[in-house]
Amino acid sequence: MIAEVIGEGYDLDLDITRDTSFAEDIEIESIEFVAFGELLRETYDERVDLVAWFGEMDVDQIIALTVGEVVDYVVRCTS
């Protein structure tokens, strides 16, 4: 999903793991995060609302967000 959002032409050149940071490692932009949230919502319906989840965080938490934290959030929402 991440590769789909940031575009096929973008070469990640890294292994995406639970510890991969969206801001530092992937360097995802805010508009791409919105698209990622929409893709999650399309896949999991309203159960996964990334925008609402971000509303519970402060800016530093959002900047430090890792792939593993998003995976854990999706698992919680879909369990």
Secondary structure, 3 states (H helix, E strand, C coil): CHHHHHCCCCCCCCCCCCCCEHHHHHCCCHHHHHHHHHHHHHHHHHHCCHHHHHCCCCHHHHHCCEHHHHHHHHHHHHC
